[in-house]
Every structure is written in structure tokens, then in C-alpha cells.
Amino acid sequence: MPVQVFAYCTDRDANWPEFPHQSGTRRDLSTAGFDQHLIEMVGQIFEKSGGEISQSVYGVCRHLQRTNVILSFEIEAEYLEAIAPWAWECNAILFLPDGNIRDPNGAVLVERESLQPDPQAQLPFPVEARSRKVQTELELRNRGIDTPESLPPVIGECEVHVRPADEVAWRALALFVVAVRAESLATGEAIPLDALRAKQPLAFQAMTPWEEAFLANESPGEDDVSAAGWRYESLATLQWALGLSASLPFPDEICDVPAAAKLMMSVDARDFVAEAKLRPVEQILDALDLNYRLLWATRQAMINNVDPPGGIEGGVVAERQHSLNWLTCFENADWDDVDTPS
């Protein structure tokens, strides 16, 4: 009797297997309701867990959020073993008629009733993402920074959707104005909003709701001024992503604020947007993987009430993570809503 399989693949190029099967449907980001379906799947799993999220359940939910293609097909039971190599290649988790969620080898990641995993089950990650994690961990160990093996790889090249270069440039324009305004407020010599608008008119077309409210407030609170001032770090990160600076220094000190500001003041805004280009995606993902592990290290140090290892500046790491998560479309969140879990 044929077995129906639903494969949730994070690889953008996932396609039908070559072993004998009866093709069903192929859905991807261009399919109406695709995103909503994934959101509902995650919601159902969270609801069934009753708020107690195991590492396996959390990993499956993250996989679903990264899913780019859903393939459904029927296969005769005798060919079930042929699924594994294809599923690993597509970076897929499998939903079978028994209601369990399985890894490419068929081991249970989330059992339908208990939500517990088979001890042998493995969440799939692209090979290059796993390799990146190993290289990052080695680099950090050489700096005397240890992070747990359980921290997963970040998103891989075959999975990621990176913001368009012109959108990144628009964001950089807005961040510059927000940070300059915050800096002037903090020094007690507030630059009038009209003066900023006259100097950087295009930047005001790219403001988020939070940024608009901050700029409109003549006397924002200290916390808001501080948060906006830290946007220089976000700006420096995006400048690096746009290839405007040669490197993204290890985050043991704040960015060179005068250099970041001078760079923005030297560009023509329209040309800046029109000519924007991002550096290679593998470099962006290398930075994301490194920063993700540093973020864990800084938060663990805070929990333990000790100084972060390696002289890490927690504020720098947090801002970079916000920028890199936004850049790589983490949870498809808008700038104001970007989450930075660790």
C-alpha cells in the first residue's frame, strides 16, 4: 500500500526524488498561503507543547520557519529507505501518515503524542552550514571562548533569503539619521529635525514606525536615546555588508563612529541606493554564525554575573545580531520586530 510523504525542505532548489514515486504537489514561497501554512504549523506544535518547548521541538519549529519548498508524494513501502539520501540533500524533515515528524533517516524528531524525540534523531542542516559552525567554534576556542556543541548552525546558503542591496542601503540611510539625532540629544546639543531632513531627505523615506516616533519626540526618554545611539553599530554592520568597509572587526570595542558617519556624509544618497551591492553571501553567513555564538557567550556571562569572555562588548554583539538577522530575513520580520534569540 502506498505511503504518503510530506517533505518540508529548506533547500530552495529541492525537487522531486528520482526513486519511484507518485508526485503530488509542490509548494514554495510563490504559492498563495505558503507562509501562513508554516506559521500555523509552528503555532500548532507550540500549542500542543503547552509552553514546555524541548530542544527537539524548538529545532523542528525553526526548520519549518526556514522551509522553502513543501513536496508531497506517494511511495511504495519497499522504497522507503531510498528517501534518506534525497531528504538529506534537500534538507528535509518528513511528515508521514502516523503523525510523527521524522528526520531524513526516518527517526522520530517529534512523536505525535509525547512530542519526545528518538535519541538517534538528527535535525538536518546543510553540509556547508555544519562546516561553518565547526570553523567558527575553532576560531572562538583559539580566543578562549567556548560555546556549547548544542548551539545549531545558522542558516545555510541554499536556504537563506538576503535583503536586496538597495533595501539595505535605504536602511543604512535611516540608521545614520537616527543615530546622529540620538548622539546630539545625548550631548545636550540636539540637532533640529528640520536640519537633519535638509541634509538627508531620502533617509526620511526609509524610517520605521519606531524611528518616526523617536524623531518626532523632542524629548525622548533616556532608554530610547540610548537605543537609538547604539544604531551606529547597526549602521557599521550594514556598511560592511555593502562592501563599504573591508572587515567587520572582532566585537571587543565599539565601532569607529566618526568613520561610519564620515562615510555616510560622503555619499550621494540616490547613487548610494542605486549602486548598492552586497558582499558575497558566504561572508555574511560567516559573520552571522560567529556573532550568534558570541551573543550566546555574552548572555551566558550575564546570567553568571561575570565579564564576557574575550573582552566581548555585549552591546556591539546585540546590535550586530539585530542587523544580521534582519539582513538574512530571520522570521521575515521588519526591522522594528527583529528577534535575536540565542
C-alpha positions as CSV (number, residue, x, y, z in Angstrom):
1,M,0.0,0.0,0.0
2,P,1.5,3.4,-0.9
3,V,2.7,5.7,1.8
4,Q,2.1,9.4,1.6
5,V,5.0,11.6,2.4
6,F,5.1,15.4,3.0
7,A,8.7,16.7,2.9
8,Y,9.4,20.2,4.3
9,C,12.6,21.2,2.6
10,T,14.7,24.3,3.4
11,D,16.8,24.0,0.2
12,R,15.3,26.4,-2.3
13,D,16.2,24.1,-5.2
14,A,14.5,21.0,-3.7
15,N,12.7,19.0,-6.4
16,W,11.2,15.6,-6.9
17,P,13.2,12.5,-6.0
18,E,14.5,10.1,-8.6
19,F,13.3,6.9,-6.9
20,P,9.9,5.6,-8.0
21,H,7.1,7.7,-6.6
22,Q,3.8,9.3,-7.5
23,S,4.2,13.1,-7.4
24,G,1.6,15.1,-5.6
25,T,2.0,18.9,-5.1
26,R,5.0,21.2,-5.0
27,R,4.5,24.4,-2.9
28,D,7.0,27.2,-2.4
29,L,7.2,30.8,-1.4
30,S,5.3,31.8,-4.6
31,T,2.3,29.6,-3.6
32,A,-0.6,31.5,-2.1
33,G,-0.9,30.8,1.6
34,F,2.5,29.2,1.9
35,D,3.9,31.4,4.7
36,Q,0.6,31.3,6.6
37,H,0.6,27.5,6.4
38,L,4.1,27.4,8.0
39,I,3.0,29.9,10.7
40,E,0.0,27.7,11.5
41,M,2.2,24.5,11.7
42,V,4.5,26.2,14.2
43,G,1.6,27.5,16.2
44,Q,0.0,24.1,16.4
45,I,3.2,22.5,17.7
46,F,3.8,25.2,20.3
47,E,0.2,24.9,21.4
48,K,0.4,21.2,21.8
49,S,3.6,21.5,23.8
50,G,1.7,23.5,26.4
51,G,4.6,26.0,26.7
52,E,7.2,23.4,27.5
53,I,9.4,23.5,24.4
54,S,12.0,20.8,24.2
55,Q,15.2,21.3,22.2
56,S,13.9,18.9,19.5
57,V,10.5,20.7,19.2
58,Y,12.2,24.1,19.1
59,G,14.6,22.8,16.3
60,V,11.7,21.5,14.3
61,C,9.9,24.8,14.6
62,R,13.0,26.7,13.4
63,H,13.2,24.3,10.5
64,L,9.6,24.9,9.5
65,Q,10.3,28.7,9.6
66,R,13.2,28.2,7.2
67,T,11.2,25.9,4.8
68,N,11.3,27.0,1.2
69,V,9.6,24.0,-0.5
70,I,7.0,21.5,0.5
71,L,6.7,18.4,-1.6
72,S,4.0,15.7,-1.2
73,F,4.3,12.4,-3.0
74,E,3.3,8.7,-2.6
75,I,5.8,5.9,-2.4
76,E,5.6,2.2,-2.1
77,A,6.8,0.9,1.3
78,E,9.6,-1.1,-0.4
79,Y,11.2,2.2,-1.4
80,L,11.0,4.0,1.9
81,E,14.8,3.5,2.6
82,A,15.5,5.4,-0.6
83,I,14.1,8.6,0.9
84,A,17.0,9.2,3.3
85,P,19.8,10.4,0.9
86,W,17.3,12.5,-1.1
87,A,15.9,14.1,2.1
88,W,19.4,14.9,3.4
89,E,20.3,16.5,0.1
90,C,17.1,18.6,0.2
91,N,17.5,19.3,3.9
92,A,14.0,18.0,4.6
93,I,12.0,16.8,7.6
94,L,9.3,14.3,6.9
95,F,5.6,14.1,7.9
96,L,4.2,10.5,7.5
97,P,0.7,9.2,8.0
98,D,1.4,8.1,11.6
99,G,1.5,11.8,12.6
100,N,5.1,11.7,13.7
101,I,7.7,14.2,12.4
102,R,10.8,12.4,11.3
103,D,14.4,13.2,10.2
104,P,15.7,12.2,6.8
105,N,16.6,8.7,8.1
106,G,13.1,8.2,9.5
107,A,14.0,8.6,13.1
108,V,11.3,10.5,15.1
109,L,12.1,14.1,15.9
110,V,8.7,14.8,17.5
111,E,6.4,12.0,18.5
112,R,2.7,12.9,17.9
113,E,1.6,12.4,21.5
114,S,4.6,12.8,23.8
115,L,6.4,15.3,21.5
116,Q,9.6,13.5,22.5
117,P,12.3,12.6,20.1
118,D,14.1,9.3,19.3
119,P,17.6,9.7,20.8
120,Q,19.0,8.9,17.4
121,A,17.1,11.5,15.5
122,Q,19.0,14.4,13.9
123,L,17.8,17.7,12.7
124,P,19.1,18.2,9.2
125,F,21.3,21.1,8.3
126,P,23.1,21.8,5.1
127,V,26.7,20.5,4.9
128,E,28.2,23.9,4.4
129,A,26.3,25.3,7.4
130,R,27.6,22.5,9.6
131,S,31.2,23.2,8.3
132,R,30.8,26.9,9.1
133,K,29.8,26.1,12.7
134,V,32.9,23.9,13.1
135,Q,35.2,26.6,11.8
136,T,33.5,29.3,14.0
137,E,33.9,27.1,17.1
138,L,37.6,26.6,16.3
139,E,38.1,30.4,15.9
140,L,36.4,31.1,19.2
141,R,38.3,28.4,21.1
142,N,41.5,30.0,19.8
143,R,40.3,33.2,21.6
144,G,39.5,31.3,24.7
145,I,35.7,31.4,24.1
146,D,33.8,28.1,24.5
147,T,30.3,27.7,23.3
148,P,28.1,24.6,23.6
149,E,28.0,22.0,20.9
150,S,24.2,22.1,21.1
151,L,24.1,25.5,19.5
152,P,22.9,24.7,16.0
153,P,24.4,26.1,12.7
154,V,22.9,29.3,11.3
155,I,21.0,29.3,8.1
156,G,22.9,27.9,5.0
157,E,23.5,29.4,1.6
158,C,20.9,27.1,0.0
159,E,18.2,28.2,2.4
160,V,18.8,31.9,3.1
161,H,17.0,34.9,1.6
162,V,19.1,38.0,1.8
163,R,17.6,41.5,1.6
164,P,18.1,43.3,-1.7
165,A,21.1,45.6,-1.7
166,D,19.1,48.7,-2.3
167,E,16.9,47.9,0.7
168,V,20.0,47.6,2.8
169,A,21.2,51.0,1.5
170,W,17.9,52.6,2.4
171,R,18.1,51.1,5.9
172,A,21.7,52.5,6.3
173,L,20.5,56.0,5.4
174,A,17.8,55.9,8.0
175,L,20.0,54.4,10.7
176,F,22.5,57.2,10.2
177,V,20.0,59.9,10.8
178,V,18.5,58.1,13.9
179,A,22.0,57.6,15.4
180,V,23.1,61.2,14.7
181,R,19.9,62.6,16.3
182,A,20.5,60.4,19.4
183,E,24.1,61.4,19.7
184,S,23.1,65.1,19.6
185,L,20.4,64.6,22.2
186,A,22.9,62.7,24.4
187,T,25.4,65.6,24.3
188,G,22.7,68.2,25.1
189,E,23.1,69.9,21.7
190,A,20.2,68.4,19.8
191,I,20.3,68.8,16.0
192,P,16.9,70.2,14.8
193,L,14.9,67.7,12.9
194,D,14.5,70.2,10.0
195,A,18.3,70.4,9.7
196,L,18.6,66.6,9.5
197,R,15.8,66.5,6.9
198,A,17.5,69.1,4.8
199,K,20.8,67.2,4.9
200,Q,19.4,63.7,4.4
201,P,15.9,64.0,2.9
202,L,15.9,60.5,1.4
203,A,16.6,58.9,4.7
204,F,13.2,60.0,6.0
205,Q,11.5,57.9,3.3
206,A,13.0,54.8,4.9
207,M,12.1,55.3,8.6
208,T,10.3,52.6,10.6
209,P,7.4,53.4,12.8
210,W,9.6,53.3,15.9
211,E,12.2,55.6,14.3
212,E,9.5,58.1,13.1
213,A,8.1,58.2,16.7
214,F,11.6,58.7,18.1
215,L,12.5,61.5,15.7
216,A,9.1,63.2,16.3
217,N,9.7,63.3,20.1
218,E,11.5,66.5,21.1
219,S,12.4,64.9,24.5
220,P,12.6,61.2,24.2
221,G,13.4,59.1,27.2
222,E,16.9,58.1,28.2
223,D,16.4,54.5,27.2
224,D,15.2,55.5,23.7
225,V,18.1,57.8,23.2
226,S,20.5,55.1,24.2
227,A,18.8,52.5,21.9
228,A,19.0,54.9,19.0
229,G,22.6,55.8,19.7
230,W,23.6,52.1,19.5
231,R,22.3,52.2,15.9
232,Y,25.8,53.3,14.9
233,E,26.7,49.7,15.4
234,S,23.9,48.5,13.2
235,L,25.0,51.1,10.6
236,A,28.6,49.9,10.7
237,T,27.4,46.3,10.2
238,L,25.4,47.2,7.1
239,Q,28.2,49.3,5.7
240,W,30.4,46.2,6.0
241,A,27.7,44.1,4.3
242,L,27.5,46.6,1.5
243,G,31.3,46.3,1.0
244,L,32.0,49.9,2.2
245,S,34.4,48.7,4.9
246,A,37.0,46.0,4.4
247,S,36.3,44.0,7.6
248,L,33.9,43.5,10.5
249,P,36.3,43.7,13.5
250,F,36.1,41.4,16.4
251,P,33.5,43.0,18.7
252,D,35.7,43.8,21.7
253,E,35.2,47.5,21.2
254,I,32.6,49.8,19.7
255,C,32.8,50.8,16.1
256,D,34.7,53.8,14.7
257,V,31.7,56.2,14.9
258,P,33.4,59.2,13.2
259,A,34.5,56.9,10.3
260,A,31.0,55.5,9.9
261,A,29.5,59.0,10.0
262,K,32.1,60.4,7.6
263,L,31.3,57.6,5.1
264,M,27.6,58.4,5.1
265,M,28.2,62.1,4.7
266,S,30.5,61.5,1.7
267,V,27.9,59.6,-0.4
268,D,25.2,60.9,-2.7
269,A,22.1,59.2,-1.3
270,R,20.5,58.5,-4.6
271,D,23.7,57.0,-6.1
272,F,24.3,55.1,-2.8
273,V,20.9,53.3,-3.2
274,A,21.1,52.8,-7.0
275,E,24.7,51.4,-6.9
276,A,24.4,49.3,-3.8
277,K,25.9,45.8,-3.9
278,L,26.2,43.3,-1.1
279,R,29.3,41.3,-0.4
280,P,29.2,37.5,-1.1
281,V,26.5,35.7,0.9
282,E,29.0,33.2,2.4
283,Q,30.8,36.1,4.1
284,I,27.6,37.4,5.6
285,L,26.7,34.0,6.9
286,D,30.2,33.6,8.4
287,A,29.7,36.8,10.3
288,L,26.2,35.7,11.4
289,D,27.5,32.3,12.7
290,L,30.3,34.0,14.6
291,N,28.1,36.7,16.1
292,Y,25.3,34.2,17.0
293,R,27.8,32.2,19.2
294,L,29.2,35.4,20.7
295,L,25.7,36.5,21.6
296,W,25.2,33.3,23.5
297,A,28.5,33.8,25.3
298,T,27.6,37.4,26.3
299,R,24.2,36.4,27.6
300,Q,25.6,33.4,29.5
301,A,28.1,35.7,31.1
302,M,25.3,38.0,32.2
303,I,23.4,35.1,33.7
304,N,26.5,34.0,35.6
305,N,27.3,37.6,36.6
306,V,30.8,37.5,35.1
307,D,32.6,39.5,32.5
308,P,32.1,38.3,28.9
309,P,35.0,36.2,27.6
310,G,37.5,37.6,25.2
311,G,36.6,41.1,26.1
312,I,33.4,40.9,24.1
313,E,31.3,44.1,24.1
314,G,27.7,42.9,24.6
315,G,26.0,45.9,23.1
316,V,28.0,45.6,19.9
317,V,27.2,41.9,19.6
318,A,23.5,42.6,20.2
319,E,23.3,45.3,17.5
320,R,25.2,43.2,15.0
321,Q,22.8,40.3,15.6
322,H,19.8,42.6,15.0
323,S,21.3,43.8,11.7
324,L,22.4,40.4,10.5
325,N,19.1,38.7,11.4
326,W,17.3,41.4,9.5
327,L,19.7,41.1,6.6
328,T,19.1,37.4,6.3
329,C,15.3,37.7,6.8
330,F,15.1,35.9,10.1
331,E,11.4,35.1,10.7
332,N,10.7,37.6,7.8
333,A,10.5,40.3,10.5
334,D,10.5,44.0,9.8
335,W,13.4,46.0,11.4
336,D,11.4,47.1,14.4
337,D,10.3,43.5,15.1
338,V,13.5,41.6,14.6
339,D,14.2,39.0,17.3
340,T,17.6,37.9,18.4
341,P,17.3,34.6,20.2
342,S,20.4,32.8,21.3
